[in-house]
Amino acid sequence: MLRIAVLMIVLLVTGCAQSPEQLALRQANKLLDEGQIRAADDTVEAYLQKHPDSAALLRMRVIVLLRAEKPDLAAVALQRVPVGKSLTAELLRHRDRVVRVNAAKLVAEQPNPADFSEIVRALEGSDPEVRRDCARALGQLANPAALKPLFRLLSDDNWFVRAEAATALGKIGDARAIGWLIQLLGDSDGYVRYSATGALYELATAASHPLLRRALAATAPANQFGIAVALARLHDPAAVVPLGNAVKNNDAEIRRRAAEALGECGLVEGTNALALFLMDPEPAVREQAREAISRIKTQGKQ
């Protein structure tokens, strides 16, 4: 009986023994948790020198590089990871915040349609940087299924997240987002308002024209600028007055954008408004006004 008991213990211990790969992975994770990034990197590289095809350590290399805030190198390392289970979920939900944030940057640069669900899930995370970059990734993927998740971000506490969500909605190209974006034209942050304006411009099409016209009529004059920019793309005369009123705006970029839109609108009526922009204190605004007037005159001769 004693002999059998000893044998069972030996077998149990043998079964529980970790492989060299598992030991290297465990050690690298431990060092990473302790903030010893260089040592973790050395551990991973030492194992890969002997076992270059280890999927577990190749995946760990990506994590270490993200923790070291080297997303460019991490992107290269990611290409060496064998095809199989996606690493995106693990990266975006990693226990280390630095890894999550840099992973989101990586995802925003190279979004994979296969990771769509994981990117959407990351929008609910606590890190605004992760939410922001995942919103950017969804805009690049242009999947209409992202509309509702992005809509929820339009009320995010972080202004940068709201701005990126607005831009993403414009890139997706679904006119159903117009009503949501118009609500952002009164946002407390100027960058968010500007992003919403850009998104509305992207969504300005013949099909959405009637909706934009109704929105302009129902919106207070103070918030009409973004809709007017979109209507100018469609050469709608209703855009001229709201764009002309922007000459009084304190933001030079808004004034420059208004002059640009008046030129794109291409209507002779716009030259009267542009005459005021020619006297703007900002050289960039004056230059844009001159270009807009020239554009209108050129179109008139055609």
Secondary structure as the mmCIF struct_conf table of DSSP 4:
data_model
#
loop_
_struct_conf.conf_type_id
_struct_conf.id
_struct_conf.beg_label_comp_id
_struct_conf.beg_label_asym_id
_struct_conf.beg_label_seq_id
_struct_conf.end_label_comp_id
_struct_conf.end_label_asym_id
_struct_conf.end_label_seq_id
HELX_RH_AL_P HELX_RH_AL_P1 LEU A 2 CYS A 16
HELX_LH_PP_P HELX_LH_PP_P1 ALA A 17 SER A 19
HELX_RH_AL_P HELX_RH_AL_P2 PRO A 20 ASP A 33
TURN_TY1_P TURN_TY1_P1 GLU A 34 GLY A 35
HELX_RH_AL_P HELX_RH_AL_P3 ILE A 37 LYS A 50
TURN_TY1_P TURN_TY1_P2 PRO A 52 ASP A 53
HELX_RH_AL_P HELX_RH_AL_P4 ALA A 55 ARG A 67
TURN_TY1_P TURN_TY1_P3 ALA A 68 GLU A 69
HELX_RH_AL_P HELX_RH_AL_P5 PRO A 71 GLN A 79
TURN_TY1_P TURN_TY1_P4 ARG A 80 ARG A 80
BEND BEND1 VAL A 81 VAL A 81
HELX_LH_PP_P HELX_LH_PP_P2 PRO A 82 PRO A 82
BEND BEND2 VAL A 83 LYS A 85
BEND BEND3 LEU A 87 LEU A 87
HELX_RH_AL_P HELX_RH_AL_P6 THR A 88 LEU A 92
TURN_TY1_P TURN_TY1_P5 ARG A 93 ARG A 93
BEND BEND4 ARG A 95 ASP A 96
HELX_RH_AL_P HELX_RH_AL_P7 ARG A 97 GLU A 109
BEND BEND5 GLN A 110 GLN A 110
HELX_RH_3T_P HELX_RH_3T_P1 PRO A 113 ASP A 115
HELX_RH_AL_P HELX_RH_AL_P8 PHE A 116 ALA A 122
TURN_TY1_P TURN_TY1_P6 LEU A 123 GLU A 124
BEND BEND6 GLY A 125 SER A 126
HELX_RH_AL_P HELX_RH_AL_P9 PRO A 128 LEU A 141
TURN_TY1_P TURN_TY1_P7 ALA A 142 ALA A 142
HELX_RH_3T_P HELX_RH_3T_P2 PRO A 144 ALA A 146
HELX_RH_AL_P HELX_RH_AL_P10 LEU A 147 LEU A 153
TURN_TY1_P TURN_TY1_P8 LEU A 154 SER A 155
BEND BEND7 ASP A 157 ASN A 158
HELX_RH_AL_P HELX_RH_AL_P11 TRP A 159 ILE A 172
TURN_TY1_P TURN_TY1_P9 GLY A 173 GLY A 173
HELX_RH_3T_P HELX_RH_3T_P3 ALA A 175 ALA A 177
HELX_RH_AL_P HELX_RH_AL_P12 ILE A 178 GLN A 183
HELX_RH_3T_P HELX_RH_3T_P4 LEU A 184 GLY A 186
BEND BEND8 SER A 188 ASP A 189
HELX_RH_AL_P HELX_RH_AL_P13 GLY A 190 GLU A 202
TURN_TY1_P TURN_TY1_P10 LEU A 203 LEU A 203
TURN_TY1_P TURN_TY1_P11 ALA A 206 SER A 208
HELX_RH_AL_P HELX_RH_AL_P14 HIS A 209 ALA A 218
BEND BEND9 THR A 219 THR A 219
HELX_RH_3T_P HELX_RH_3T_P5 PRO A 221 ASN A 223
HELX_RH_AL_P HELX_RH_AL_P15 PHE A 225 ARG A 233
TURN_TY1_P TURN_TY1_P12 LEU A 234 HIS A 235
HELX_RH_3T_P HELX_RH_3T_P6 PRO A 237 ALA A 239
HELX_RH_AL_P HELX_RH_AL_P16 VAL A 240 ASN A 245
HELX_RH_3T_P HELX_RH_3T_P7 ALA A 246 LYS A 248
BEND BEND10 ASN A 250 ASN A 250
HELX_RH_AL_P HELX_RH_AL_P17 ALA A 252 CYS A 265
TURN_TY1_P TURN_TY1_P13 GLY A 266 GLY A 266
TURN_TY1_P TURN_TY1_P14 VAL A 268 VAL A 268
HELX_RH_AL_P HELX_RH_AL_P18 GLU A 269 PHE A 277
TURN_TY1_P TURN_TY1_P15 LEU A 278 MET A 279
BEND BEND11 PRO A 281 GLU A 282
HELX_RH_AL_P HELX_RH_AL_P19 PRO A 283 LYS A 301
#
